[in-house]
């Protein structure tokens, strides 16, 4: 067995352990020690593959988000409605991972530059996708105006997601669609 294959297996065990702990107990349950114990690896092996616990958590959540992506190949075929539907699906179909995402983003410490940068990059990619979809549906809009509208729509969606994370009975889908209608 090559070192490369052993690393791939160890990485898969860590990701599966992180996913399992998040599913059973949320962000609080996914401590570095718990992840290593669940995966059957030592902390040194963990740090050979991941910079931090947050990196493993973000990876698990990223996989959950990718599962509902309306345009996983990045072909530029998704509409604003497709993107809003995917956003809502993530919260409806994977509520625990959605809560973990919201909480992890909110709980990232200013000193955790790596995690903060990953969340900001993810947000910027979302803004770009929404802006691209808006331009395809309304080609007369200026790019700077479109980016502003995409940022406002995502801000509204993120705020609605935060509201939903506090109260799961909140009608996220209805409000998300209304925000899209008003802001796109």
N, C-alpha and C positions, 0 to 999 in steps of 0.2 A: 504494500500500500504506500503510495507516495504521500509526502507531506501535504501536497496540494489537496488531495482527496480527503485526508484527515481534517484539514482546515475547513473544507466545505461541509463535512459532516458535523464538525464541532459548531460551526456557524449555524447550521440548520437546527441543531439541538438547542442552541441559545435562543434563536428566534422562536422556536416552538415553545420553549419554556416561558419566554416573555409573553407570548400570545396566551398561553394557558393561565398564567398568573393574572394577567390583565382581565381575562374573562371571568376568573373566579373572584377576584377581589379588587379590581380596578388598579389605579395608579399606585395607591398606598401599598398594595401587596407585591408590586414588582420592584422589590429592593434588589440591589446588586447581589447580596448574599442569597436571597430567595431564588433569583434567576440562576445563579451558579449551582446551587443545591439541586434545583429542579432539572437542570441540564446535565448534572453530573460532571461539571468542569470546575477547575480552580480559577480564581480571579485573574491570575496571570494569563491563562488561556483566553479568558473573556477579553482582557485588554490587548491581547495580540490581534484581535479581530474588530473590536469596537473601542472608540475613544471614551465612551461613557454609557451609562445605563440609558440616558435619554436617547442616544443614537439608536439603541436596540428598540426602544419604545417607538420612536419615530418611524423606524423601518416597518414595524408591525402595523402601525396605523396607516402608513403609506400604502402597504399592500391592501389594506381594507378599502382605502379610498380608490386605488386603482381598479378594484373589483367592480366598481360602479361607473367607471369612466366611460362616457358616451363615445369617445374617440381615442381609444388607447394607443393607436398608432400615430397620433398627432397629424392626421391628414388634413386637419382644418375643415372638417365637415360638420362639426357640432354647432348647433344654434344656441342662443341664449336660453331658450326653453329647455333644450337638452341639458345644458350645464346646470340650470336650476333644478331640473328633475333629478339629476345625478346627485346634487348637493342634498336634496331632501331624501333621496333613497338611502344615502349613506347614514343619515340620522335615523330613518325608519327601520332599515334592515340590519344595521349594526350599531344599535344605540350605545352599547358599552364602549366600543371603539370611538364613537363620535364624542362621548363624554371624556374619554381619555385624551383625545385630541384637543378638545377645548381646554381641559384642565392643564394639560402639559404646556400648551401655548401660554396660558395665563400664569403658570407657576415657574416658568423659566426665569432664573435669576439673571440679573444684568451681567454677572461675572461669567455666565455660561455662554460665551461667545459662539461656540460651535452650534449649540441647540438653537440659540436665537437666530443665527444666520440661516439655519435650515428652515425654520418657520418663516422667516422673511422671504427667503428664496421661493418657498412654496406659495406664499401669498402673491408674490410678484408674478409667478407663472400663471396663477389663477387670474390675476388682473389682465395679463396679456391674452389669455384665452377668451375671457369675456369680451375684451375690447375687440379682438379679432372677429368674434361672432357678431358683435354689434356692427362693425364696419361692413361685414358681408350682408347684413340685413338692411343697412341704411348707409349706402355708399356716399351720401352727400354730407355726412358729418365729418368735421375736422378731426384728425388723429388725437390732438391734445384734448379736445372736447370728449371724444370717445373714451380716452383713458380715464378722464375725470368721472364720467358716467359709470364706467366699469368699477372704479374704486369705490364710488358711492354705493353701487349695488352690492358689492362684496361686503362693504361695511355694514349695510343693512342686513344682509344674510348672516354675517358673523354675529351681529347683535341679536338677531332672532334665534340663532343657534345657542347663544349664551342664555337667552331667556328660556329656551326649551330645556337646556341642561339643568336649570333651576326648577322647572315644572314640566315634566314629560307629558302632561295632558294639554299643554299649549299646542295650538294648531299650526305647527311649523309650516306645513305644506301650503295652507291657505294664505298665510302672511308672506311666505317666500314668493309665491306666484304673484301676489298683489305688488310686492316690492319690485319684481321684475317688470311688471306691466307699467308701473309708474316711472321706473328709472332707466329703462332701456329703450 
